[in-house]
């Protein structure tokens, strides 16, 4: 008789909670709290209660560090509402479970095995050892990066644009936190279009976005051994080189395709075109700011943006998408299959089959999610396929870029996009594991049969 082994019940007669369930529950609780706070009259400039769907959508977008909005952030929400959004962005960027564990460590002075499992699920660290040090480093690095970006932006806005010191500091902090956490929330109605030719603003925001999107494990490894690339892990190698390659490819595509478009890069000079092209390429890594009119971009640029948004940034960072590591691993699987290799190798190391299956599952589930969301949105709106697909990918990859149709969508579409943002943030596999009661291991193997493929 075959048997299956699972985690089993606890001694108290109940079932152990899967860490993925706690992660999903933590994000859901933060969204609910944020929606409740944004529904208060004091959260809006008018002093009236925000529509519940608008509050829920904004809270979901902030916690999931996306940046899609149904109302103008800078004019609709009050200072209190903007502060709530900023806190939700910070919480979502660091991870609800990471913050909760930091509080546990500070209050209780100890971290149990259960807490280690939860944080390992959220931060996607490869080992559960030394999580206190890892979490402390994550928080300190995040705050330091945000502080540096905030100072640069505040000084530039005060000196170059005549903003009062207090207003410049506020704008600097808000946009720095939003940028590092790849959220894309801005306080200007045109995002950052007013700074399209300003390298101080554009490059500062882009640098914060790239740092946040690389992923904490990669950043820490580069900081430790940047002079010894031969010692870099497979994850760091794939993340770094693919990130640089995708940034360069995006910059070339957007600069060439949009160079003569009078509504985007056309009015800019040569350096301005290159800066704007690079900025948009960086923002498609799931940041959500825009310095040109996305709705006026040519179809070729929208398609290229779709691809870059879907890929996203690095693992265990603030970026979304399927991640560059997933793309890189799938590419190596295809390459190894073409060469007839039994093992998938990256440099002098092989990649376990479990990793390969995980990458394939993430890619397939992500494609299915985007396809279903696009199909439903097409039935709810009158907009063209290219624009609807752009919004669906932007939501799932937690990017926040928009062709401008999001505020005009019906409430049913807003709720759908909120669900897609949530799924894109917690991850298809994390959500699936949260729904599973037990992990099962079969004690037998079935006879194999080779299928005809292709």
N, C-alpha and C positions, 0 to 999 in steps of 0.2 A: 504494500500500500504506500502510495506516495504521500509525503508530508511537506508542509511548507512552514518555514520558520520566519517569524516576524518579531517585532519589538515586544509584542505581548502586553498584557495588562500590568499595571503597577500593583504594588502590594496592597494598596487600598481598594482594589477591585476595579479601578477605572483604567483608562487607557492613557499612555503617555502622549503628551502633546508634541507633534512634530514641530521643529523649529520654524519651518516654513509657514505653519499656521500662525505662529506668533508674529512673524514678519508681516504677513498679510493683515493680520488683525491690528498691528501697530499702525500701519499706514492708513487703514480704514478709520481707526479711531482718531488719528490726527486730522484726516479730511473732515470727519464729522464735527470735531471741535472747531476747526477753521471755518466750516460752513456756518456753524452756529454763531461764531463771533462776527462774521461778515454779514449775518442777517440782522444784527443789532442796528437800530437807527443811527447810533453814533459812528457807524462804520462808513457811512456815505456822506458826501458833501451836502446833499439836500436835507439830511436829517430824517429821511424816510427809510423804511425797511427795504432792503434790496430784495429783488425777486429771488425766491428760494433756489431756482435753477441757476441763476447767475452766481449766487453765493456758493453753491455746490460746485459749479464748473470752475470758478476761480480758485476755490480751495483745493480742488483736485489738481488743477494745473500747477499750483504753487507747490504742494507737497510732492507731486510727481516731477517737479522741476522741468516743466514743459514750456509755458509761456503763452499758450493760446489763451485768448480772452474773448469774452462776449461784450464787455464794456471797456471804455477807456480807463486804464489804471490810474493815470495822473489826474483826471478830472472827475471821475465818478466816485472814487473812494476818498474818504477823509484821511487825515494824518493817522488816525487810529486804524483805519482799514488798511492803509499802506504798511503800517507797522506789523499788523497781523500777517499780511502777505509776506513781508520780509522774514518774519519768524518761521512761517511755514516753509519758505524756500530753504532757509538754513537747516531746519529740521529734516526736510526731505533730502537735502544734499548730503548731509552727514549720515543719514539713516536713522529712522526712529529707534531701532534697536540699539544702535551704537550710542546714541544719546542716553537711552535708558540704562545701558550698562555703565556708562561713565558715572551717572548719578548713583547707581548701585555701589560702584567702587568707592566713590567719595563718601557715601553715607555709611555703608556697612563695612568698608575697609577690606572686603574680600569679594572674590568672584567665583561662584560655584561652577560646576561642570555644565549645568543647564544654561547658565548665562553665556559660557564659552561657545556652546553649540549655536545659540541664537545669533551671536555676533559673527560667528564663522559663516552662517548662512547669509547674513546681510552683507558683510564686507567681502565675501567670497575669498577669504584668505585660505591658503593651501594647508595650513596647520592650525591647530587650536592652542598652540603654545604661545606664551608671552602675549596674550591678547591685551592685557593692561597696557603694556608698552606700545603695542600697535595702535590701540585706540587713542592713547595720549598723543602719539605722534601724528595721527590723522587730524585730531582736533587742533593741535598747535600749528601744523602745517597749513590747514585750511584758514585759520584765523590770521596767520602771518601773511599768506598770499592775498587774502581779501584786504588786509590793512594796507599793504603796499599799493595795491591797485586803487584803493580808495583815496590814498594820499595823492597819487599822481593825477587822478581824475579831478579831485577837488582843486588842486593847484591850477590845473589847466583851465577848468571852468571859471575860476575866480580871476586869473590873470588874462586869459585869452578871450573870455566872453563876458566879463564884467559881472558875473554872478556875485551876490553878497556872500560873505564868508560862510555864514550859517547855511544858506541855501546850497552853496557849492559843496560843503561838507556832506550835507544830507544826500544830494544827488550822487556824490562820489561813493558814499557807503552803499546806497541802494543798488547802484549799477555794478559795483564791485562784487557784492554778495551774489547778485543775480548772475553775473558773468561767471564767476568761479564755480558756482553750482550749476552752470549750464541751463539756467532757467529762462533767460530771455525776457523777463519782465522789465519794462522801462516806464519812465514817468513822462516821456514825451509822446505826443499823439502820433508822431511819425517815427517812433523808435529812435534810431541814431542817424537818420537821413540828414540831419542838419550838420553832422560831423563827417560826412562822406570823404572829404579831402583832408581831414585832420589826422595826421599820423599819431599824435599823442593820445587821442581818444581811441581811435580805431585799433592801433597796435596794443595799447594797454588792455582793452577789452578782449581782443583776440588772444593775447598771451594768457590772460586769466582763464579764458575758456579752454584753451589747449591744455594748460596745467591741470585744471579740474577734470578734463576729459581723458587724460592719459591713464588715470587709475593710480590709486595710492601705492600699490605694490611696485609698480613700474617706477614711479617717482622716487621712492625710497631706495630702490636698487640702483638707479642711476646716480643718486646722491652718494651712495656708498662706494660704487665701483665704476664711475664714469670714465676713468682712465684705463680700465681693463675690460673692454667689450667682449673679450674672449670668455669671460666668466659670467656674462649675462645669461639669465634664464631664457628658455624658449619663449615664455610669455613676453618678457621685455623686448626681445629681438623682434618678434612679430609685431608687437604693438608700436614700437618706435619706428621701424622702417616702413610699415604700412601707413602709419599716420603721416609721416613726411611725404610719402609717395602720393597719398590721396589729397593732401593739402596742395601739393604742386600740380597734380592733374586738374583738380578743381579750379585752381587759380588760372591755369592756361585756358581751360574750356570757357570759363565765365568771361575772362578778359577778351578772348577772341570773338566769341559769339555775341556779346553785348557791346562791343567797342563802338559800333555805329548806331546803336539803338538810341534814338533821341530822348527816350523816357527813362533810360537807366545810365549807361556809361558814356553815351554820346557827347554830352556837354563837358566832360572832364578832359584834362590834359593827359599826357602819357603816364606820368607817375600816379596821377589820380585814378586812372583806369586800373592800373596794376594794384594799387592799394585797395580799391573797392572790390576788385576781383578776388584778391587774397582774403579780404574780410568776409565776403560771402562764402568762400570756400571753407573758412574756419567756422562760420556760423552753422553750416550744414552738418557739422560734427555734433549737433544737438543743442546749440546755444539759443537760437531764436531771435537774436537781434538782427536788424537789417539796416543797411545804410543806403540801399536803393529800393525802388518800388518793386516788390516781388510780383505783384499782379501785372506789371508791365513787361516782365521778362519774356523772352522768346521761348517757344515750346522746347527747343533743344536744351535751354538752360534749366527749364522746369524738370525735364527728364533727368538731366545730370544731377540736379538737386535731389530728386527722388532717390536715386541710387546712393548718393553720399549720405543722405539722411538715414536710409534704411540700414546702411552699414554701421553708422554711429562712431563711437569712440572706443576707449579702452575699458577693460573689465575692472570692476571694483572701484570705479570712479563715479563722477557725477553725470557722465554722458549716458545716452540711451542707445537705441538701435540693437542690432544683433551682435555688435562689437567686432572690432577689427581682428581679434583673436579667432573668433568664429570663422570669419572670412578666410583668414590665413590658413587655419587648420583644414577647412574644406578644400582650399586650393592645393594644399600639400597632399590631401587624400586623393584628389583627382590626378595629380602629377605622379604619385606613387603607383596608382592603378595603371596609368598609361605606360609606365616603365616596367610594369609587372612585378613590382616590389611587394613582398609580403608585409613588410613593416613600413609605417609612415615615419619618416625621419626628418628632423629639422636640425641641420648641422650634424653633430655627432651624437644626437640623442633621438630616441624613438618616442612616439606618442602613444599612450595606451589606447586600446580599442574603446574603452569606456568614454574617453574624451572625444573620440571620433563620433560615437553615437550621440553624445550630448550635443555636439556642434550641429549635427544633421537634424536632430529633433528641434533645436532652437530655430534653425533656419526654416524648416518646414512649417512649424507652428506659427512662426512670424508671418510667413507668406500667406498662410491660410487666414490668419487674423486680419491682415490688411485687405485681402481680397474680399472677405465677407463684409468688413466695415465699408469698403468702397461700394459694394453692391447695394447694401442697405441705404447708404447715403444718397446714391443715385436715385433711388426710389423716393427719397424724402425731399429732394431738392430739384431745381431746374438747371443747375450748373453743369458745365461740361465735364467730361471724364478727367481731363488733365488736371483741372482745379480740385475736383473732389478727391482724386487719388493723392494729390499733393497734401491736402488736409488730413487724410487718413494716415498717410505715412508720417506726417509731422506729429500727429497725436500719438501713434504707436511708438515711434522712436523718441518720444518726449523731446521734440525739437522746439516747436513753438513758432516756426516760420509759417506765414499764411499769405495766401494770395488776396486776402481781404474779404473772403466770403463767410468767415466764421460768425461774426456778429449777426449776419442776415439769415443764418440757418434757423429752422424751426426748433422748438424746445426738445422735441424728440431726437433731433440730430445732435443737439448739445449734450443730452444725456448719453447718447451713444458714444460720442467722442470722449466724454468723461470716463466712461467704462474702458475705452480703448487706451486712454492715457494711464489709467490705473493698471491695466494688464501689462502695458509696455514698461511700466516702472518696476513692478514686482517681478516680472518675468514669467513667461509661460510655464517654465519648468518649476519655478518656485510656487506658483499658484497651483499647479497640478499636485505637487508634493503636499501642499497645505490641505488638499481635499482627500488625500489618501490617509487611511487609518493606520496602516502598517506597511513597512517595507518587507517584502517577501523574497525569500531565496529558495528556489526549487532544489531538491536533492536528487534530481535525475536529469538526464539529457535525452531529448527526442532524437530519433534518427534523422540525419540530414538529407536534404534533397535540393539540388541546385536549380534555381529558377532561370528562365530565359529573360534576360534584361535587355531593353533597347529594341 
